[in-house]
Amino acid sequence: MGERILKMTPRLLTRAQVRSYLQIDDMELQHRMRHGQVPRPLWGCNMDLPSARWDRNGIDLSLDKASTITTSDIAATQELDQAFGLFR
C-alpha cells in the first residue's frame, strides 16, 4: 500500500511567501503594511526578522475587505458550492 501524501498550504507565511502569495515586491508589501492594507507579522515581530510570520487568513481577510466582499457574498457562494457538491 502506498502512503497518502497531503499537500497543505501553510497558514503561517514567511515574508517571501507573503510577497509571492500577494504577487507584490518588498517595497509594495512595506507600503501596504504601513497603510494598514496588509496585516503586520504576528506576535509583534519585526518584519525583517527571519522568524517573522504572517497569518494567511488575516491576509485573506484584508483582501476581502479591499475587494468589498461581504459575509453574505461568502455565504451565498458557499451555498452554491454546497448545491453543486463542491463544498461540505
C-alpha positions in Angstrom: 0.0 0.0 0.0 1.3 3.4 -0.9 1.4 6.3 1.5 -1.1 9.1 1.1 0.6 12.4 1.0 -1.4 15.5 1.8 -0.3 18.8 0.3 -1.2 21.7 2.5 -0.7 25.4 2.2 0.8 26.6 5.5 -1.3 29.1 7.5 1.8 30.9 8.7 3.8 32.5 5.9 7.3 33.9 5.8 7.9 37.3 4.2 9.0 35.8 0.9 5.8 33.6 0.9 3.6 36.7 1.6 5.2 38.5 -1.3 4.7 35.5 -3.6 1.1 35.0 -2.3 0.2 38.6 -3.0 2.3 38.8 -6.1 4.0 42.0 -5.0 7.6 43.1 -4.3 9.1 44.0 -1.0 8.5 47.8 -1.3 4.9 47.2 -2.1 4.5 44.9 0.9 6.0 47.6 3.2 3.8 50.3 1.7 0.6 48.2 2.1 1.5 47.3 5.7 2.3 51.0 6.5 -1.2 51.9 5.2 -3.0 49.1 7.0 -3.9 47.3 3.8 -1.9 44.1 4.8 -1.6 43.0 8.4 1.8 43.1 10.1 3.6 40.0 11.3 2.2 38.1 14.2 3.3 38.5 17.8 4.7 42.0 17.2 7.7 40.6 15.3 9.9 42.9 13.3 9.2 42.1 9.7 12.9 41.9 9.0 13.5 39.0 11.3 13.7 35.6 9.8 11.2 34.4 12.4 8.5 36.8 11.4 5.3 35.1 10.3 2.1 36.4 8.8 -1.3 34.7 9.2 -2.6 33.7 5.7 -6.2 34.0 7.0 -5.5 37.6 8.1 -4.2 38.4 4.7 -7.2 36.9 3.1 -9.5 39.0 5.3 -7.6 42.1 4.3 -8.1 41.1 0.6 -11.8 40.5 1.2 -12.1 43.9 2.8 -10.2 45.6 -0.1 -12.4 43.9 -2.7 -15.6 44.7 -0.7 -16.7 41.1 -0.4 -19.3 40.8 2.3 -20.0 37.8 4.6 -23.4 37.5 2.8 -21.5 37.1 -0.5 -19.3 34.4 1.0 -22.3 32.6 2.5 -24.1 32.7 -0.9 -21.1 31.3 -2.7 -20.8 28.5 -0.1 -24.5 27.7 -0.6 -23.9 27.4 -4.3 -20.8 25.3 -3.8 -22.8 23.1 -1.5 -25.6 22.7 -4.0 -23.2 21.6 -6.7 -21.4 19.3 -4.3 -18.2 21.3 -4.3 -18.3 22.2 -0.6 -19.4 20.4 2.5 
